[in-house]
Amino acid sequence: MVKDIINKKTDAVKNNRYIREYALIVAGVLLASFGLDGFLIPNKIAAGGVSGIATILYYLFGFPVGVTMLVINIPLFIAGGKVAGRAFFFRTLMATILMSLYIDLVPTPVMTTDMILATVYGGTLVGIGLGLTIYAGATTGGSDMAAKILHARVPKISVATFLFVIDVAVVLAAALVMGAAVALYAIASLYISSKLIDVVVAGFKTGKAYFIITTKPDEIKKGIIEELDRGVTIISATGGYSGEEKAVLLCAIRRNAEVVALKRLVARVDEKAFMIATNVTEVLGEGFND
């Protein structure tokens, strides 16, 4: 009986996670598609990857961007099926098809003809959208898949290096077709989107780590556990100048309100405590999986 209840709860948690992940994929694809269709493509900004290639072909031959993206991605999916896991493969396939359909079938108004605004807002929307998609365990295919395939064949060269080479090649092609000035906007948009991808993917799990050197470790530890509901690790240390044995408390927190509460707690318990704070890109584990 108890085992059945536990299994049902576990299944419910998994289902909720899957629903949340697929919802993030859909939201991410819609944002990225809007960034492409409303800002980048109408202004001839081919910001790397398969979407950049499709944009170039659209302005050269009039090929629909969404269909072109799908046609380019099909052989990449076939070749990359063994490289990617099954779940990643199907999620990415779904994201790719959804993006292609949106770009070709959903009427999207041109939001601006100002190249700077198109670069900034297009790159921002694409970056946030792709970041959400990657965070949920998928990509939109394209250069990501190509880079993984090339890396599997040449392990000495990283995926990031292959991605960089592919994007540079696309931007150079755009410079030949669209002109050097437009290619410069494409580089700026690519930079914005890549930075925002990193921010979104890491931003969900970022936090701060505090090292607290104190003569009252037990009192501060108790306050952190009871008042902040956070874990704490005690590290034994020796003062370099005094040679005295001291305790160093290590505590990871995420929210700004917790930062204020921790500082007040330490100041209240030990005014002479020495604190060091450092930003961490990911905080994982118990208490940080929400």
N, C-alpha and C positions, 0 to 999 in steps of 0.2 A: 504493500500500500504506500509506504513512505517512498520507496524506490520509484513508483509510478508518478507520484507527485513531483519528485525531484526531476525525473525525466521530462515531465510536462513543462516545468519551469525552465529547464535548459532549452527545450525546443522553442518555447516562447521567446526567450532571450535571443536565440539564433535568428528566429523569424523577424524580430524587431530590428536586429542588426542588419539583416539582408534588406529589409524595407528601407531603412535609413540610408544604406549604401547605394541602392538603386535610385532612390530619390535624389541623392547628391549627384549621381551620374547624370540623371536627366536635367537637373538644374544647371550643372556645370556645362553640359553640352549646349543647352539653350543660351546661356550667357555667352559662351565662346562663339556660337553661330551668329548671334546678334552682333557681336563685335566685328566679325568678319563681314557679314552681309550689310550692316548698317554703316560701317566706318571704313574698313580697310579695302575691301574689294572695289567699292565704287570709286575710290580714290587711287586705284592702281598700286596700292601698297602690298607688295608680295613679301610678307615677313617670314620667309623661310618655310621649310617643311612642304608637305604635300599640298596644303592650302595655297602656298606661294606658287608652286608649280602650276596648280589649277588656275590661279589668277593670271599667270603669264599666258597660258594656253587660251584662256578666255579672251584676252585682249589681242592675241595673235590670230586665232582661228574662230572665235565665237563659241567654243565648246562650253556647255553649262558647267559651272564650277563644281556643284555637288556631284554630278554624274562623273566628272573627271576624277574627283577625289576618290570616289568609290571604285572606279576602274583601276586606278593606280594602287589602291589598297588591297584589292583582291589577290593579286599575286604575292604581295607581302604577307597577307594572312596565311596563304597556302604554304609559303616558305617558312613562316615563323610559327606555325602550329606546334612544332616540337620544342621550340625555344621557350614559348610562354606556357604557363600552366593552364589547365582546362578552364578554371573559373576566370582567370585573367583574360583568356582568349575570348570567351563568350561575352564577357562584359565589354571588352574593347570592340568586338564586332557590333554589339548593340549600339554603343556610343558612336561608332563610325557611320553606321547606317542612319541613325537618327540625325546626325549632323548633316549628312549629305541630303537627306529629305528636307530638312529645315531650310537649307541654303537655296535649294531649287524650287521648293513648293510653297514656302511661307512668304507672302509679300511683305518685304521689310523696307520701310522708307529710308532714303539716304539721309542720315542724321546731320551731316555737315559736309561742305566741300572745302573747308579750311584744313589744309594738310597737317598743321600742328595739332589741332583738335582731334582730327581723325587718327593721328598717330598715337596720341596720349590715351584717348578714350577707347579706341580699338584695341590697343595693346593691353590696356587695363582689363577690359572685359574678357579678352582672350586669355590673359594670364590667370585671372580669378576663376574663369570657367574651367580651364584645363587643370588648374590646381585642385579644384573640387573633384574633378573626374579622377585624377591620379590619386587623391586622398582616399577615394572610395574603391580603389583597386582596379582601375582601368585606365586606358588612354584613348585617344581618337585615332589610333593606328598611325599611319604615315611614317614620318622620319623616326619616331620612337621605335617602331617595329623594325624598320630598316637598320637602325643602329644596333639593336639587339641581335639581329641576324648576322651582321658584319662582325660584331664582337664575338659571337659564338664561333665564327670561322677564324678570326684573328684575335685570340684572347689577350695578346700583349697590348692591344690598343683598347682603351676604355670606351664604354658606351657614350660617355659625355664627349669624348674626342670625336667619335664618329658623328654624333649629333651636330657638333660645331662645324665639322667639315661639310656636312650636308646642307646646313643652313647657309653657310658662306657661299657654297656653290649656287644655291637658289638665289641669293641676293645678287651675286655677280651676274647671273642670267637676267635678273630683273633690271640691272643697270644697263645691260645691252639692249633690252627691249623697251623699257619705260624711260630710261634716262638716268644719269648719275644722281640727280637731285632726289628723284623718287626713291632710288635705292638707299639713299642716306636716311630718309624717313622710315624706310623698311627696317634698317638696322636699329634705329631708335625704338621702333615699335617692338622689335624682337627682344631688345634689351629689357624694356619695360615688362613685357609678358613673362620672360624667363625669371626675372626677379620676383614678380608677383606669384609665380608658380611656387617658388621656394618659400615665400612668406606664407602662402596658404597651406601648403603641405606641412610645413613645420609649425605654423602658427597655432594650430589646434593643440599642440602639446608643449608649447614653450613655457618657461617658468624661470624662477630664480632659485639659486642655491645659496644658503647663508651658512657661513662658518662663524661660530660664536665661541670665542675664547673667554672663559669665565672661571671664577673661583666658587661659583654657586651652580654647578651643573644640574644637580638634582631638582632644585626649585624651578629653574628655567625649563628643564625637560618636562616636569609635571605640568607647567603652564602651557607648553606647546601641545602636549597631548590632550589636556582637558579643555583648554580655551580655544585653540585653533583646530583641534581635531586632526592634527598632522603627526606623522611619525618623526622620529629623531634618532640619530646615531651618535653615540659617544665615542670619541677617538682620544686615546691617551697621547699626551704630548709633553715635551720638556721645553721650558723657556730657554731661548738661546743666550740671553744675557744673565738671567738670574739662576738658571739651572734648576728651577723649581718644576715639580710635576704639576701639570695642568690638564684640564679637560677641554676638548674642542667638540662642540656640538655641530652636527651637520643636519640641516633641515631644508627640504625642498618644498617650495610653495609656488602657487600659480597666479592667484588673483591679487590685484593691487590692494584690496581691503585687507588681505592676509599680511601683506608687507607692513602696512601701518600697525596692525595688531601685534605683529612680532616685535617691531621696534619698541612699541610701548611696553610690551611685556618685559623685554630685556632691560630697558631703562628703569623699570619699576623694581626689578629684582636685584640687578647689579649695575650700578651707574658706571663702574669701571670696566665693564665687559667690552671686549674688542670684537667688532663685527666686520666680516668681509662678505660682500655680495657679488655674485657673478651671474650673468645671464646664461641660461642653458637652452639649447635648441629643442630638446625633447625631454619630457618627464613622463616616464611610463611606470606602470606597476599599480599596486593597491592604493586606492584613493585618488588615482590620476587617470582612470580609464573611463571617466564620464565624458 
